[in-house]
Amino acid sequence: LQNGAVPGEQGKQEKSVKRGNWGNQIEFVLTSVGYAVGLGNVWRFPYLCYRNGGGAFMFPYFIMLVFCGIPLFFMELSFGQFASQGCLGVWRVSPMFKGVGYGMMVVSTYIGIYYNVVICIAFYYFFVSMTHVLPWTYCSNPWNTPDCVGVLDGNLSSRAALNITQLLNTTQKRTSPSEEYWRRYVLNLSDDIGNLGEVRLPLLGCLGVSWVVVFLCLIKGVKSSGKVVYFTATFPYVVLTILFVRGITLEGAVTGIMYYLTPQWDKILNAKVWGDAASQIFYSLGCAWGGLITMASYNKFNNNCYRDSIIISITNCATSVYAGFVIFSILGFMANHLGVDVSKVADHGPGLAFVAYPEALTLLPISPLWSVLFFFMLILLGLGTQFCLLETLVTAIVDEVGNEWIIRKKTFVTLGVAVAGFLLGVPLTTQAGIYWLLLMDNYAASFSLVVISCIMCVAIMYIYGHRNYFKDIEMMLGFPPPLFFQICWRFISPAIIFFILVFTVIQYRPISYNEYVYPTWAISIGFLMALSSVICIPIYAIYKVCRSEGDTLLERLKNATKASKDWGPALPEHRSGRYAPVFSPSTESHLEVQPLQPEKGQNEAAAASPVQGSNGSAHSQDSRL
C-alpha cells in the first residue's frame, strides 16, 4: 500500500487526472487576476467613488479590503484547493450547508447573464470605431438634440444651444454628443422598465459574438482558458497607461483628480457608502461568486495560495484606483469645457465607461485607433471575468454528476450553459435593457453576496471548526494561517458583514436611473432576485436534515452538519493524518493475518517451496493451515 492509497481507490486518482490542472502556476495567478480585475474596476469603482464623495470612499474601501476582502479571498482559495472540488463539491465539509454552493451558482448565473451584455456593448463600440470619424464626435447627427455641446464643436454651436434653451425658458442642461449617442442611439432608451420596445439588433448580434468567444476560449476548460489569459490579463494595463498619460495632460484634469482624492468626510457616516464599499470588494474580488473556489480547485494540492491571495487582491485594488485616475482626469476635462461642477458631468452606472471614455477618445490624435484599442481592452477585461463565471457553473454541474460520461462530454455542458446564457440575455438588449441590467446589478449581485460570505465563514469556522480548518491548511501549505487571518475569519469578517447588513436595511433607498424612478413591481422583482440566491441555503438545509439519520432533531442536525467520509484531499497520496484511509473490518482482518508471524511465515515458506510470488508468505501459511 504505497502513498496511503487504498485498494479500490485507483478510480479516484484517475478522475482527478481527468478533471485537469493548470499548466503552471502563472496560469492560475493570471486567470485569478483576470477574474478579479474586470469591468467593475473601470465601470463600477470610479462610479461608486464618484457617487460616494470622491476620496472619502477610499477609507471604507481599504478597511473592507484588509478586514474582509483579503481574508475571504484566502479562505475561498484554500477551501477550493484543499478539496479540489467546485462550489458544490466542497460542501462535503458540512453537507447541510451545500445550499451556499447553490446560492453561489445562482449569483454567478445572474452576473454571467448581464456581464456579457456589458461586454457586447463594448463589442458594439469596438466595431463602430472602425471608421474615419467616430460617430459621437459632433452634434450634427439625426439623433442629437439642441442641448448637445461637443468638445470639438466651435463656440457657435454652444451659443446656439444657449440661445435655444433660453428661448424655451427651460433649465439649461448641456449634454455631450457621446452621452446622446449612448442614450438616444445605442440604447434608444424607452421611458419605462416595463416598456421593452424592440430588440436592438446590433446589440443582439454582438451578444452572440461575445458568447461564441467565451465558449471557444473555454472549449477545453482550464487547459484552453489558461493559455488565453496570458494576453487578456496583461494587455489592458498597456492601454490604461496610454490613456492615463493622455488624460493628465488635458486642461482641467487636475480638478477632476482632486475631486477623486479630496474626501467629503460627511459621507463616511452614511451606511450606503460602507455598503457600497463592501459590495464593491465582494464584486471586484469575486468573493462568494464561487469562481475563486472553482479556479483554486484546479491547483496542485501544495500550491502556496496564501501568497497568491495577497498578490491578486492588491493587484486588483491598485488597478481600481489607477482606473479611477484615468476616468477622473477626463471628467475634470469635460467639466472644465462645459463650465460645470465635476459631479454634474457624466451619466451614472455603466454608462460612465460608454460616455466619459468615448468623449475623451475624440480628443486623441487618430481617435478611431485609440477607440478600437480602448474598447478591445474593455472586452478583454470583461472576458477574463466571464471565463470564470462560465467555468464555475460548468465545473459545479460536472463535479456534481461526476460520472465518466459527463466528464467526457464537458464541452457539451459548456455549450449548453453558453446557449442558455445567450437566450436569457436577449431581454437586456431591448430598449429597456439598461433598466433591467442596473436592476440585476443592484439587487441580484449586491447584498446576497454578503449574506453568502457570512454564512460560509460561520459554517467553516464554527460548524466544521476553526481548529480543523487551520490543521487542513497547515497540512496543505506546511504552515497554519497567520494569526491575523485566524482572528478575521472567526470574528472580524463575519461581524463587519453582519453590521453592514443591518445598516443597509435601515438606510435602504429604492433604485433610480438618472431622473427615472423604478416602479414598485420592478423593485419587487429585484428583491426576489436577491432572495433567490439566499433562499437556497435554508431550503437545502431543511431538506438535508429531513434526509439525515437520527431519532431526534438534534441527532439529525449533528449528522447533517458532520463532514462526509469523502471530505478531504482528492488524491489518495495527499490523504494522510486524520484523512488516512480507514479499512473496513473484512479488509482489515484479511490484511492483518499477514504480519502476525512474519518471520515464522517466511521461514516456513522457504522450507515449503523454493519459489515464491509477491504474496508468497500468505500462500505458504494458507497451505500449512
Disulfide bonds with the S-S distance in Angstrom:
Cys139-Cys148 1.90
